[in-house]
Amino acid sequence: NLEGPYAMELTLSDLAELEKQLHATLTHVRARKIQMMLESVKSLHDQEKMLKEENQLLEKQIVAMKNGKDSDHPLYHPPQQTTLSLLK
C-alpha cells in the first residue's frame, strides 16, 4: 500500500522495482486484452461465414419456391386457420 506514512519510506530502488513490476503487469494485461479481442474477431468472422452460408441457402429456397420447384415446402403454403368448434 503506497498511502500514508509508508509511501515516504520507499527508497529509489524500491520505487524502481515497483515501476518494473507495474510495467510487467501492464504488459501482461495488454497481451491478454489483445488475445481476447483476436478471439472475439475470429468468432465474429466464423459467425459471419455461417450466416452468409445460411443466407445463400435461404435465397436458393426462395428462388426454388418462386419457380414452383418446391411447392411441397411448408413455407410455400401458409397454414389454413381452423374454425373453433365453439364458434360454429
HTML snippet that shows the backbone in 3Dmol.js (N, CA, C, O; Angstrom):
<script src="https://3Dmol.org/build/3Dmol-min.js"></script>
<div id="view" style="width:600px;height:400px;position:relative"></div>
<script>
const pdb = `
ATOM      1  N   ASN A   1       0.844  -1.173   0.000  1.00  0.00           N
ATOM      2  CA  ASN A   1       0.000   0.000   0.000  1.00  0.00           C
ATOM      3  C   ASN A   1       0.888   1.234   0.000  1.00  0.00           C
ATOM      4  O   ASN A   1       1.781   1.356   0.838  1.00  0.00           O
ATOM      5  N   LEU A   2       0.650   2.150  -0.933  1.00  0.00           N
ATOM      6  CA  LEU A   2       1.508   3.323  -1.063  1.00  0.00           C
ATOM      7  C   LEU A   2       0.910   4.557  -0.409  1.00  0.00           C
ATOM      8  O   LEU A   2       1.356   5.673  -0.678  1.00  0.00           O
ATOM      9  N   GLU A   3      -0.076   4.382   0.431  1.00  0.00           N
ATOM     10  CA  GLU A   3      -0.692   5.518   1.088  1.00  0.00           C
ATOM     11  C   GLU A   3      -0.145   5.654   2.500  1.00  0.00           C
ATOM     12  O   GLU A   3       0.395   4.705   3.067  1.00  0.00           O
ATOM     13  N   GLY A   4      -0.290   6.819   3.042  1.00  0.00           N
ATOM     14  CA  GLY A   4       0.098   7.040   4.419  1.00  0.00           C
ATOM     15  C   GLY A   4       1.597   7.165   4.599  1.00  0.00           C
ATOM     16  O   GLY A   4       2.318   7.492   3.656  1.00  0.00           O
ATOM     17  N   PRO A   5       2.065   6.906   5.812  1.00  0.00           N
ATOM     18  CA  PRO A   5       3.476   7.120   6.133  1.00  0.00           C
ATOM     19  C   PRO A   5       4.415   6.146   5.416  1.00  0.00           C
ATOM     20  O   PRO A   5       5.605   6.430   5.281  1.00  0.00           O
ATOM     21  N   TYR A   6       3.899   5.006   4.957  1.00  0.00           N
ATOM     22  CA  TYR A   6       4.764   4.013   4.313  1.00  0.00           C
ATOM     23  C   TYR A   6       5.269   4.490   2.954  1.00  0.00           C
ATOM     24  O   TYR A   6       6.343   4.080   2.515  1.00  0.00           O
ATOM     25  N   ALA A   7       4.510   5.344   2.292  1.00  0.00           N
ATOM     26  CA  ALA A   7       4.927   5.839   0.984  1.00  0.00           C
ATOM     27  C   ALA A   7       6.223   6.627   1.097  1.00  0.00           C
ATOM     28  O   ALA A   7       7.028   6.623   0.166  1.00  0.00           O
ATOM     29  N   MET A   8       6.431   7.283   2.191  1.00  0.00           N
ATOM     30  CA  MET A   8       7.639   8.089   2.378  1.00  0.00           C
ATOM     31  C   MET A   8       8.852   7.215   2.677  1.00  0.00           C
ATOM     32  O   MET A   8       9.986   7.669   2.525  1.00  0.00           O
ATOM     33  N   GLU A   9       8.637   5.976   3.098  1.00  0.00           N
ATOM     34  CA  GLU A   9       9.752   5.104   3.459  1.00  0.00           C
ATOM     35  C   GLU A   9      10.347   4.377   2.258  1.00  0.00           C
ATOM     36  O   GLU A   9      11.393   3.742   2.387  1.00  0.00           O
ATOM     37  N   LEU A  10       9.706   4.455   1.097  1.00  0.00           N
ATOM     38  CA  LEU A  10      10.207   3.762  -0.078  1.00  0.00           C
ATOM     39  C   LEU A  10      11.475   4.441  -0.591  1.00  0.00           C
ATOM     40  O   LEU A  10      11.556   5.665  -0.699  1.00  0.00           O
ATOM     41  N   THR A  11      12.443   3.612  -0.896  1.00  0.00           N
ATOM     42  CA  THR A  11      13.694   4.144  -1.451  1.00  0.00           C
ATOM     43  C   THR A  11      13.553   4.262  -2.960  1.00  0.00           C
ATOM     44  O   THR A  11      12.565   3.819  -3.545  1.00  0.00           O
ATOM     45  N   LEU A  12      14.543   4.858  -3.569  1.00  0.00           N
ATOM     46  CA  LEU A  12      14.551   4.992  -5.014  1.00  0.00           C
ATOM     47  C   LEU A  12      14.563   3.619  -5.681  1.00  0.00           C
ATOM     48  O   LEU A  12      13.887   3.406  -6.688  1.00  0.00           O
ATOM     49  N   SER A  13      15.327   2.696  -5.119  1.00  0.00           N
ATOM     50  CA  SER A  13      15.367   1.345  -5.696  1.00  0.00           C
ATOM     51  C   SER A  13      14.031   0.623  -5.494  1.00  0.00           C
ATOM     52  O   SER A  13      13.614  -0.152  -6.354  1.00  0.00           O
ATOM     53  N   ASP A  14      13.356   0.871  -4.363  1.00  0.00           N
ATOM     54  CA  ASP A  14      12.019   0.299  -4.152  1.00  0.00           C
ATOM     55  C   ASP A  14      11.043   0.807  -5.216  1.00  0.00           C
ATOM     56  O   ASP A  14      10.267   0.037  -5.782  1.00  0.00           O
ATOM     57  N   LEU A  15      11.096   2.099  -5.474  1.00  0.00           N
ATOM     58  CA  LEU A  15      10.212   2.686  -6.471  1.00  0.00           C
ATOM     59  C   LEU A  15      10.534   2.168  -7.871  1.00  0.00           C
ATOM     60  O   LEU A  15       9.628   1.926  -8.668  1.00  0.00           O
ATOM     61  N   ALA A  16      11.812   1.999  -8.167  1.00  0.00           N
ATOM     62  CA  ALA A  16      12.214   1.468  -9.471  1.00  0.00           C
ATOM     63  C   ALA A  16      11.717   0.033  -9.633  1.00  0.00           C
ATOM     64  O   ALA A  16      11.247  -0.342 -10.707  1.00  0.00           O
ATOM     65  N   GLU A  17      11.818  -0.767  -8.578  1.00  0.00           N
ATOM     66  CA  GLU A  17      11.334  -2.147  -8.617  1.00  0.00           C
ATOM     67  C   GLU A  17       9.815  -2.175  -8.779  1.00  0.00           C
ATOM     68  O   GLU A  17       9.283  -2.976  -9.547  1.00  0.00           O
ATOM     69  N   LEU A  18       9.134  -1.314  -8.067  1.00  0.00           N
ATOM     70  CA  LEU A  18       7.678  -1.226  -8.180  1.00  0.00           C
ATOM     71  C   LEU A  18       7.273  -0.825  -9.606  1.00  0.00           C
ATOM     72  O   LEU A  18       6.316  -1.360 -10.165  1.00  0.00           O
ATOM     73  N   GLU A  19       8.004   0.107 -10.168  1.00  0.00           N
ATOM     74  CA  GLU A  19       7.731   0.531 -11.541  1.00  0.00           C
ATOM     75  C   GLU A  19       7.911  -0.630 -12.519  1.00  0.00           C
ATOM     76  O   GLU A  19       7.115  -0.804 -13.442  1.00  0.00           O
ATOM     77  N   LYS A  20       8.969  -1.424 -12.308  1.00  0.00           N
ATOM     78  CA  LYS A  20       9.216  -2.596 -13.150  1.00  0.00           C
ATOM     79  C   LYS A  20       8.065  -3.597 -13.048  1.00  0.00           C
ATOM     80  O   LYS A  20       7.609  -4.138 -14.055  1.00  0.00           O
ATOM     81  N   GLN A  21       7.607  -3.832 -11.831  1.00  0.00           N
ATOM     82  CA  GLN A  21       6.503  -4.769 -11.619  1.00  0.00           C
ATOM     83  C   GLN A  21       5.216  -4.267 -12.284  1.00  0.00           C
ATOM     84  O   GLN A  21       4.489  -5.033 -12.917  1.00  0.00           O
ATOM     85  N   LEU A  22       4.955  -2.978 -12.129  1.00  0.00           N
ATOM     86  CA  LEU A  22       3.766  -2.401 -12.756  1.00  0.00           C
ATOM     87  C   LEU A  22       3.836  -2.508 -14.279  1.00  0.00           C
ATOM     88  O   LEU A  22       2.843  -2.820 -14.935  1.00  0.00           O
ATOM     89  N   HIS A  23       5.014  -2.247 -14.828  1.00  0.00           N
ATOM     90  CA  HIS A  23       5.198  -2.337 -16.274  1.00  0.00           C
ATOM     91  C   HIS A  23       4.966  -3.775 -16.755  1.00  0.00           C
ATOM     92  O   HIS A  23       4.291  -3.991 -17.761  1.00  0.00           O
ATOM     93  N   ALA A  24       5.520  -4.747 -16.043  1.00  0.00           N
ATOM     94  CA  ALA A  24       5.354  -6.155 -16.422  1.00  0.00           C
ATOM     95  C   ALA A  24       3.881  -6.566 -16.344  1.00  0.00           C
ATOM     96  O   ALA A  24       3.376  -7.261 -17.226  1.00  0.00           O
ATOM     97  N   THR A  25       3.211  -6.137 -15.295  1.00  0.00           N
ATOM     98  CA  THR A  25       1.795  -6.461 -15.135  1.00  0.00           C
ATOM     99  C   THR A  25       0.960  -5.814 -16.234  1.00  0.00           C
ATOM    100  O   THR A  25       0.070  -6.448 -16.803  1.00  0.00           O
ATOM    101  N   LEU A  26       1.248  -4.562 -16.526  1.00  0.00           N
ATOM    102  CA  LEU A  26       0.523  -3.862 -17.579  1.00  0.00           C
ATOM    103  C   LEU A  26       0.742  -4.530 -18.938  1.00  0.00           C
ATOM    104  O   LEU A  26      -0.191  -4.644 -19.732  1.00  0.00           O
ATOM    105  N   THR A  27       1.960  -4.967 -19.201  1.00  0.00           N
ATOM    106  CA  THR A  27       2.263  -5.677 -20.446  1.00  0.00           C
ATOM    107  C   THR A  27       1.459  -6.966 -20.531  1.00  0.00           C
ATOM    108  O   THR A  27       0.918  -7.299 -21.586  1.00  0.00           O
ATOM    109  N   HIS A  28       1.380  -7.687 -19.425  1.00  0.00           N
ATOM    110  CA  HIS A  28       0.608  -8.933 -19.381  1.00  0.00           C
ATOM    111  C   HIS A  28      -0.880  -8.661 -19.630  1.00  0.00           C
ATOM    112  O   HIS A  28      -1.527  -9.380 -20.392  1.00  0.00           O
ATOM    113  N   VAL A  29      -1.411  -7.636 -18.995  1.00  0.00           N
ATOM    114  CA  VAL A  29      -2.828  -7.295 -19.152  1.00  0.00           C
ATOM    115  C   VAL A  29      -3.118  -6.897 -20.600  1.00  0.00           C
ATOM    116  O   VAL A  29      -4.132  -7.307 -21.164  1.00  0.00           O
ATOM    117  N   ARG A  30      -2.243  -6.111 -21.195  1.00  0.00           N
ATOM    118  CA  ARG A  30      -2.442  -5.707 -22.592  1.00  0.00           C
ATOM    119  C   ARG A  30      -2.394  -6.912 -23.524  1.00  0.00           C
ATOM    120  O   ARG A  30      -3.189  -7.005 -24.459  1.00  0.00           O
ATOM    121  N   ALA A  31      -1.468  -7.833 -23.276  1.00  0.00           N
ATOM    122  CA  ALA A  31      -1.367  -9.035 -24.113  1.00  0.00           C
ATOM    123  C   ALA A  31      -2.642  -9.867 -24.007  1.00  0.00           C
ATOM    124  O   ALA A  31      -3.138 -10.376 -25.012  1.00  0.00           O
ATOM    125  N   ARG A  32      -3.165 -10.006 -22.812  1.00  0.00           N
ATOM    126  CA  ARG A  32      -4.406 -10.767 -22.608  1.00  0.00           C
ATOM    127  C   ARG A  32      -5.579 -10.078 -23.307  1.00  0.00           C
ATOM    128  O   ARG A  32      -6.425 -10.734 -23.913  1.00  0.00           O
ATOM    129  N   LYS A  33      -5.617  -8.751 -23.214  1.00  0.00           N
ATOM    130  CA  LYS A  33      -6.682  -7.991 -23.867  1.00  0.00           C
ATOM    131  C   LYS A  33      -6.627  -8.207 -25.381  1.00  0.00           C
ATOM    132  O   LYS A  33      -7.660  -8.432 -26.012  1.00  0.00           O
ATOM    133  N   ILE A  34      -5.444  -8.141 -25.958  1.00  0.00           N
ATOM    134  CA  ILE A  34      -5.282  -8.353 -27.397  1.00  0.00           C
ATOM    135  C   ILE A  34      -5.707  -9.764 -27.776  1.00  0.00           C
ATOM    136  O   ILE A  34      -6.389  -9.963 -28.782  1.00  0.00           O
ATOM    137  N   GLN A  35      -5.304 -10.749 -26.967  1.00  0.00           N
ATOM    138  CA  GLN A  35      -5.679 -12.139 -27.232  1.00  0.00           C
ATOM    139  C   GLN A  35      -7.202 -12.291 -27.234  1.00  0.00           C
ATOM    140  O   GLN A  35      -7.763 -12.937 -28.119  1.00  0.00           O
ATOM    141  N   MET A  36      -7.857 -11.703 -26.257  1.00  0.00           N
ATOM    142  CA  MET A  36      -9.315 -11.801 -26.168  1.00  0.00           C
ATOM    143  C   MET A  36      -9.990 -11.097 -27.348  1.00  0.00           C
ATOM    144  O   MET A  36     -10.995 -11.583 -27.866  1.00  0.00           O
ATOM    145  N   MET A  37      -9.448  -9.969 -27.768  1.00  0.00           N
ATOM    146  CA  MET A  37     -10.014  -9.250 -28.902  1.00  0.00           C
ATOM    147  C   MET A  37      -9.860 -10.069 -30.185  1.00  0.00           C
ATOM    148  O   MET A  37     -10.780 -10.122 -31.000  1.00  0.00           O
ATOM    149  N   LEU A  38      -8.704 -10.705 -30.365  1.00  0.00           N
ATOM    150  CA  LEU A  38      -8.480 -11.537 -31.548  1.00  0.00           C
ATOM    151  C   LEU A  38      -9.424 -12.737 -31.563  1.00  0.00           C
ATOM    152  O   LEU A  38      -9.951 -13.106 -32.612  1.00  0.00           O
ATOM    153  N   GLU A  39      -9.635 -13.343 -30.394  1.00  0.00           N
ATOM    154  CA  GLU A  39     -10.577 -14.460 -30.300  1.00  0.00           C
ATOM    155  C   GLU A  39     -11.992 -14.004 -30.650  1.00  0.00           C
ATOM    156  O   GLU A  39     -12.739 -14.720 -31.318  1.00  0.00           O
ATOM    157  N   SER A  40     -12.344 -12.818 -30.197  1.00  0.00           N
ATOM    158  CA  SER A  40     -13.666 -12.271 -30.491  1.00  0.00           C
ATOM    159  C   SER A  40     -13.823 -12.011 -31.987  1.00  0.00           C
ATOM    160  O   SER A  40     -14.867 -12.312 -32.566  1.00  0.00           O
ATOM    161  N   VAL A  41     -12.792 -11.456 -32.611  1.00  0.00           N
ATOM    162  CA  VAL A  41     -12.839 -11.195 -34.050  1.00  0.00           C
ATOM    163  C   VAL A  41     -12.977 -12.501 -34.820  1.00  0.00           C
ATOM    164  O   VAL A  41     -13.755 -12.578 -35.771  1.00  0.00           O
ATOM    165  N   LYS A  42     -12.229 -13.530 -34.418  1.00  0.00           N
ATOM    166  CA  LYS A  42     -12.316 -14.832 -35.090  1.00  0.00           C
ATOM    167  C   LYS A  42     -13.724 -15.401 -34.955  1.00  0.00           C
ATOM    168  O   LYS A  42     -14.290 -15.913 -35.921  1.00  0.00           O
ATOM    169  N   SER A  43     -14.278 -15.310 -33.766  1.00  0.00           N
ATOM    170  CA  SER A  43     -15.628 -15.812 -33.534  1.00  0.00           C
ATOM    171  C   SER A  43     -16.641 -15.070 -34.410  1.00  0.00           C
ATOM    172  O   SER A  43     -17.548 -15.684 -34.972  1.00  0.00           O
ATOM    173  N   LEU A  44     -16.483 -13.760 -34.521  1.00  0.00           N
ATOM    174  CA  LEU A  44     -17.392 -12.977 -35.353  1.00  0.00           C
ATOM    175  C   LEU A  44     -17.235 -13.327 -36.833  1.00  0.00           C
ATOM    176  O   LEU A  44     -18.222 -13.369 -37.567  1.00  0.00           O
ATOM    177  N   HIS A  45     -16.002 -13.579 -37.272  1.00  0.00           N
ATOM    178  CA  HIS A  45     -15.777 -13.999 -38.659  1.00  0.00           C
ATOM    179  C   HIS A  45     -16.438 -15.353 -38.925  1.00  0.00           C
ATOM    180  O   HIS A  45     -17.060 -15.555 -39.968  1.00  0.00           O
ATOM    181  N   ASP A  46     -16.298 -16.267 -37.981  1.00  0.00           N
ATOM    182  CA  ASP A  46     -16.935 -17.583 -38.123  1.00  0.00           C
ATOM    183  C   ASP A  46     -18.452 -17.447 -38.197  1.00  0.00           C
ATOM    184  O   ASP A  46     -19.108 -18.098 -39.010  1.00  0.00           O
ATOM    185  N   GLN A  47     -18.997 -16.595 -37.339  1.00  0.00           N
ATOM    186  CA  GLN A  47     -20.443 -16.373 -37.328  1.00  0.00           C
ATOM    187  C   GLN A  47     -20.889 -15.734 -38.645  1.00  0.00           C
ATOM    188  O   GLN A  47     -21.925 -16.100 -39.199  1.00  0.00           O
ATOM    189  N   GLU A  48     -20.102 -14.781 -39.141  1.00  0.00           N
ATOM    190  CA  GLU A  48     -20.429 -14.136 -40.412  1.00  0.00           C
ATOM    191  C   GLU A  48     -20.449 -15.156 -41.550  1.00  0.00           C
ATOM    192  O   GLU A  48     -21.348 -15.138 -42.391  1.00  0.00           O
ATOM    193  N   LYS A  49     -19.456 -16.043 -41.572  1.00  0.00           N
ATOM    194  CA  LYS A  49     -19.386 -17.073 -42.610  1.00  0.00           C
ATOM    195  C   LYS A  49     -20.620 -17.975 -42.550  1.00  0.00           C
ATOM    196  O   LYS A  49     -21.226 -18.281 -43.577  1.00  0.00           O
ATOM    197  N   MET A  50     -20.983 -18.394 -41.342  1.00  0.00           N
ATOM    198  CA  MET A  50     -22.145 -19.260 -41.168  1.00  0.00           C
ATOM    199  C   MET A  50     -23.426 -18.560 -41.630  1.00  0.00           C
ATOM    200  O   MET A  50     -24.264 -19.169 -42.294  1.00  0.00           O
ATOM    201  N   LEU A  51     -23.574 -17.284 -41.277  1.00  0.00           N
ATOM    202  CA  LEU A  51     -24.770 -16.541 -41.664  1.00  0.00           C
ATOM    203  C   LEU A  51     -24.833 -16.328 -43.175  1.00  0.00           C
ATOM    204  O   LEU A  51     -25.914 -16.363 -43.764  1.00  0.00           O
ATOM    205  N   LYS A  52     -23.684 -16.109 -43.800  1.00  0.00           N
ATOM    206  CA  LYS A  52     -23.663 -15.970 -45.260  1.00  0.00           C
ATOM    207  C   LYS A  52     -24.088 -17.271 -45.935  1.00  0.00           C
ATOM    208  O   LYS A  52     -24.852 -17.257 -46.899  1.00  0.00           O
ATOM    209  N   GLU A  53     -23.588 -18.395 -45.424  1.00  0.00           N
ATOM    210  CA  GLU A  53     -23.972 -19.693 -45.979  1.00  0.00           C
ATOM    211  C   GLU A  53     -25.470 -19.933 -45.804  1.00  0.00           C
ATOM    212  O   GLU A  53     -26.144 -20.408 -46.719  1.00  0.00           O
ATOM    213  N   GLU A  54     -25.977 -19.603 -44.630  1.00  0.00           N
ATOM    214  CA  GLU A  54     -27.408 -19.772 -44.366  1.00  0.00           C
ATOM    215  C   GLU A  54     -28.228 -18.865 -45.286  1.00  0.00           C
ATOM    216  O   GLU A  54     -29.272 -19.270 -45.798  1.00  0.00           O
ATOM    217  N   ASN A  55     -27.750 -17.641 -45.488  1.00  0.00           N
ATOM    218  CA  ASN A  55     -28.440 -16.701 -46.364  1.00  0.00           C
ATOM    219  C   ASN A  55     -28.485 -17.221 -47.799  1.00  0.00           C
ATOM    220  O   ASN A  55     -29.511 -17.113 -48.471  1.00  0.00           O
ATOM    221  N   GLN A  56     -27.372 -17.785 -48.267  1.00  0.00           N
ATOM    222  CA  GLN A  56     -27.337 -18.351 -49.618  1.00  0.00           C
ATOM    223  C   GLN A  56     -28.340 -19.497 -49.753  1.00  0.00           C
ATOM    224  O   GLN A  56     -29.037 -19.606 -50.762  1.00  0.00           O
ATOM    225  N   LEU A  57     -28.405 -20.337 -48.744  1.00  0.00           N
ATOM    226  CA  LEU A  57     -29.356 -21.448 -48.762  1.00  0.00           C
ATOM    227  C   LEU A  57     -30.792 -20.933 -48.810  1.00  0.00           C
ATOM    228  O   LEU A  57     -31.617 -21.442 -49.568  1.00  0.00           O
ATOM    229  N   LEU A  58     -31.079 -19.933 -48.002  1.00  0.00           N
ATOM    230  CA  LEU A  58     -32.431 -19.366 -47.985  1.00  0.00           C
ATOM    231  C   LEU A  58     -32.773 -18.706 -49.321  1.00  0.00           C
ATOM    232  O   LEU A  58     -33.902 -18.805 -49.799  1.00  0.00           O
ATOM    233  N   GLU A  59     -31.789 -18.032 -49.916  1.00  0.00           N
ATOM    234  CA  GLU A  59     -32.028 -17.419 -51.224  1.00  0.00           C
ATOM    235  C   GLU A  59     -32.334 -18.483 -52.277  1.00  0.00           C
ATOM    236  O   GLU A  59     -33.209 -18.290 -53.122  1.00  0.00           O
ATOM    237  N   LYS A  60     -31.620 -19.598 -52.228  1.00  0.00           N
ATOM    238  CA  LYS A  60     -31.887 -20.698 -53.163  1.00  0.00           C
ATOM    239  C   LYS A  60     -33.286 -21.258 -52.947  1.00  0.00           C
ATOM    240  O   LYS A  60     -33.988 -21.572 -53.908  1.00  0.00           O
ATOM    241  N   GLN A  61     -33.692 -21.383 -51.685  1.00  0.00           N
ATOM    242  CA  GLN A  61     -35.030 -21.889 -51.390  1.00  0.00           C
ATOM    243  C   GLN A  61     -36.104 -20.933 -51.906  1.00  0.00           C
ATOM    244  O   GLN A  61     -37.137 -21.368 -52.415  1.00  0.00           O
ATOM    245  N   ILE A  62     -35.858 -19.638 -51.776  1.00  0.00           N
ATOM    246  CA  ILE A  62     -36.826 -18.646 -52.257  1.00  0.00           C
ATOM    247  C   ILE A  62     -36.962 -18.738 -53.773  1.00  0.00           C
ATOM    248  O   ILE A  62     -38.071 -18.732 -54.308  1.00  0.00           O
ATOM    249  N   VAL A  63     -35.830 -18.823 -54.454  1.00  0.00           N
ATOM    250  CA  VAL A  63     -35.856 -18.945 -55.917  1.00  0.00           C
ATOM    251  C   VAL A  63     -36.595 -20.214 -56.323  1.00  0.00           C
ATOM    252  O   VAL A  63     -37.417 -20.188 -57.240  1.00  0.00           O
ATOM    253  N   ALA A  64     -36.310 -21.315 -55.652  1.00  0.00           N
ATOM    254  CA  ALA A  64     -36.976 -22.578 -55.969  1.00  0.00           C
ATOM    255  C   ALA A  64     -38.477 -22.471 -55.733  1.00  0.00           C
ATOM    256  O   ALA A  64     -39.271 -22.980 -56.524  1.00  0.00           O
ATOM    257  N   MET A  65     -38.863 -21.812 -54.651  1.00  0.00           N
ATOM    258  CA  MET A  65     -40.287 -21.654 -54.355  1.00  0.00           C
ATOM    259  C   MET A  65     -40.964 -20.777 -55.404  1.00  0.00           C
ATOM    260  O   MET A  65     -42.087 -21.059 -55.822  1.00  0.00           O
ATOM    261  N   LYS A  66     -40.282 -19.715 -55.830  1.00  0.00           N
ATOM    262  CA  LYS A  66     -40.862 -18.821 -56.838  1.00  0.00           C
ATOM    263  C   LYS A  66     -41.015 -19.530 -58.175  1.00  0.00           C
ATOM    264  O   LYS A  66     -41.940 -19.241 -58.933  1.00  0.00           O
ATOM    265  N   ASN A  67     -40.124 -20.442 -58.459  1.00  0.00           N
ATOM    266  CA  ASN A  67     -40.180 -21.189 -59.714  1.00  0.00           C
ATOM    267  C   ASN A  67     -41.113 -22.391 -59.627  1.00  0.00           C
ATOM    268  O   ASN A  67     -41.284 -23.114 -60.608  1.00  0.00           O
ATOM    269  N   GLY A  68     -41.712 -22.608 -58.472  1.00  0.00           N
ATOM    270  CA  GLY A  68     -42.646 -23.709 -58.301  1.00  0.00           C
ATOM    271  C   GLY A  68     -41.987 -25.059 -58.182  1.00  0.00           C
ATOM    272  O   GLY A  68     -42.659 -26.088 -58.264  1.00  0.00           O
ATOM    273  N   LYS A  69     -40.696 -25.076 -57.992  1.00  0.00           N
ATOM    274  CA  LYS A  69     -39.976 -26.349 -57.897  1.00  0.00           C
ATOM    275  C   LYS A  69     -40.143 -27.001 -56.539  1.00  0.00           C
ATOM    276  O   LYS A  69     -39.927 -28.203 -56.382  1.00  0.00           O
ATOM    277  N   ASP A  70     -40.526 -26.205 -55.567  1.00  0.00           N
ATOM    278  CA  ASP A  70     -40.613 -26.727 -54.203  1.00  0.00           C
ATOM    279  C   ASP A  70     -41.995 -26.420 -53.644  1.00  0.00           C
ATOM    280  O   ASP A  70     -42.127 -25.889 -52.541  1.00  0.00           O
ATOM    281  N   SER A  71     -43.019 -26.758 -54.413  1.00  0.00           N
ATOM    282  CA  SER A  71     -44.377 -26.407 -53.999  1.00  0.00           C
ATOM    283  C   SER A  71     -44.845 -27.188 -52.780  1.00  0.00           C
ATOM    284  O   SER A  71     -45.857 -26.834 -52.176  1.00  0.00           O
ATOM    285  N   ASP A  72     -44.130 -28.240 -52.411  1.00  0.00           N
ATOM    286  CA  ASP A  72     -44.490 -29.004 -51.216  1.00  0.00           C
ATOM    287  C   ASP A  72     -43.857 -28.428 -49.959  1.00  0.00           C
ATOM    288  O   ASP A  72     -44.141 -28.890 -48.854  1.00  0.00           O
ATOM    289  N   HIS A  73     -43.009 -27.431 -50.115  1.00  0.00           N
ATOM    290  CA  HIS A  73     -42.328 -26.838 -48.960  1.00  0.00           C
ATOM    291  C   HIS A  73     -43.364 -26.162 -48.069  1.00  0.00           C
ATOM    292  O   HIS A  73     -44.255 -25.483 -48.580  1.00  0.00           O
ATOM    293  N   PRO A  74     -43.273 -26.329 -46.745  1.00  0.00           N
ATOM    294  CA  PRO A  74     -44.283 -25.766 -45.830  1.00  0.00           C
ATOM    295  C   PRO A  74     -44.391 -24.247 -45.908  1.00  0.00           C
ATOM    296  O   PRO A  74     -45.457 -23.700 -45.626  1.00  0.00           O
ATOM    297  N   LEU A  75     -43.328 -23.557 -46.278  1.00  0.00           N
ATOM    298  CA  LEU A  75     -43.404 -22.106 -46.359  1.00  0.00           C
ATOM    299  C   LEU A  75     -44.143 -21.643 -47.615  1.00  0.00           C
ATOM    300  O   LEU A  75     -44.601 -20.503 -47.688  1.00  0.00           O
ATOM    301  N   TYR A  76     -44.254 -22.518 -48.583  1.00  0.00           N
ATOM    302  CA  TYR A  76     -44.913 -22.175 -49.833  1.00  0.00           C
ATOM    303  C   TYR A  76     -46.423 -22.052 -49.638  1.00  0.00           C
ATOM    304  O   TYR A  76     -47.069 -21.215 -50.269  1.00  0.00           O
ATOM    305  N   HIS A  77     -46.975 -22.877 -48.774  1.00  0.00           N
ATOM    306  CA  HIS A  77     -48.403 -22.863 -48.477  1.00  0.00           C
ATOM    307  C   HIS A  77     -48.599 -22.381 -47.047  1.00  0.00           C
ATOM    308  O   HIS A  77     -48.221 -23.080 -46.106  1.00  0.00           O
ATOM    309  N   PRO A  78     -49.179 -21.205 -46.867  1.00  0.00           N
ATOM    310  CA  PRO A  78     -49.413 -20.755 -45.490  1.00  0.00           C
ATOM    311  C   PRO A  78     -50.421 -21.664 -44.806  1.00  0.00           C
ATOM    312  O   PRO A  78     -51.305 -22.210 -45.466  1.00  0.00           O
ATOM    313  N   PRO A  79     -50.305 -21.834 -43.508  1.00  0.00           N
ATOM    314  CA  PRO A  79     -51.232 -22.727 -42.795  1.00  0.00           C
ATOM    315  C   PRO A  79     -52.652 -22.182 -42.849  1.00  0.00           C
ATOM    316  O   PRO A  79     -52.869 -20.973 -42.760  1.00  0.00           O
ATOM    317  N   GLN A  80     -53.613 -23.084 -42.995  1.00  0.00           N
ATOM    318  CA  GLN A  80     -55.012 -22.680 -43.019  1.00  0.00           C
ATOM    319  C   GLN A  80     -55.519 -22.631 -41.588  1.00  0.00           C
ATOM    320  O   GLN A  80     -55.216 -23.491 -40.761  1.00  0.00           O
ATOM    321  N   GLN A  81     -56.293 -21.604 -41.331  1.00  0.00           N
ATOM    322  CA  GLN A  81     -56.829 -21.477 -39.984  1.00  0.00           C
ATOM    323  C   GLN A  81     -58.039 -22.387 -39.841  1.00  0.00           C
ATOM    324  O   GLN A  81     -58.892 -22.466 -40.725  1.00  0.00           O
ATOM    325  N   THR A  82     -58.088 -23.058 -38.729  1.00  0.00           N
ATOM    326  CA  THR A  82     -59.237 -23.927 -38.458  1.00  0.00           C
ATOM    327  C   THR A  82     -60.222 -23.172 -37.585  1.00  0.00           C
ATOM    328  O   THR A  82     -59.836 -22.375 -36.729  1.00  0.00           O
ATOM    329  N   THR A  83     -61.473 -23.429 -37.810  1.00  0.00           N
ATOM    330  CA  THR A  83     -62.523 -22.777 -37.040  1.00  0.00           C
ATOM    331  C   THR A  83     -62.728 -23.539 -35.746  1.00  0.00           C
ATOM    332  O   THR A  83     -62.826 -24.766 -35.736  1.00  0.00           O
ATOM    333  N   LEU A  84     -62.791 -22.809 -34.679  1.00  0.00           N
ATOM    334  CA  LEU A  84     -63.050 -23.440 -33.394  1.00  0.00           C
ATOM    335  C   LEU A  84     -64.471 -23.990 -33.371  1.00  0.00           C
ATOM    336  O   LEU A  84     -65.399 -23.358 -33.876  1.00  0.00           O
ATOM    337  N   SER A  85     -64.628 -25.144 -32.795  1.00  0.00           N
ATOM    338  CA  SER A  85     -65.959 -25.768 -32.740  1.00  0.00           C
ATOM    339  C   SER A  85     -66.943 -24.916 -31.940  1.00  0.00           C
ATOM    340  O   SER A  85     -68.149 -25.007 -32.169  1.00  0.00           O
ATOM    341  N   LEU A  86     -66.469 -24.106 -31.026  1.00  0.00           N
ATOM    342  CA  LEU A  86     -67.363 -23.267 -30.229  1.00  0.00           C
ATOM    343  C   LEU A  86     -67.965 -22.140 -31.055  1.00  0.00           C
ATOM    344  O   LEU A  86     -69.042 -21.640 -30.734  1.00  0.00           O
ATOM    345  N   LEU A  87     -67.274 -21.741 -32.118  1.00  0.00           N
ATOM    346  CA  LEU A  87     -67.764 -20.624 -32.914  1.00  0.00           C
ATOM    347  C   LEU A  87     -68.712 -21.057 -34.018  1.00  0.00           C
ATOM    348  O   LEU A  87     -69.279 -20.206 -34.703  1.00  0.00           O
ATOM    349  N   LYS A  88     -68.897 -22.338 -34.209  1.00  0.00           N
ATOM    350  CA  LYS A  88     -69.786 -22.836 -35.270  1.00  0.00           C
ATOM    351  C   LYS A  88     -71.230 -22.613 -34.955  1.00  0.00           C
ATOM    352  O   LYS A  88     -72.098 -22.976 -35.748  1.00  0.00           O
TER     353      LYS A  88
END
`;
const viewer = $3Dmol.createViewer("view");
viewer.addModel(pdb, "pdb");
viewer.setStyle({}, {cartoon: {color: "spectrum"}});
viewer.zoomTo();
viewer.render();
</script>
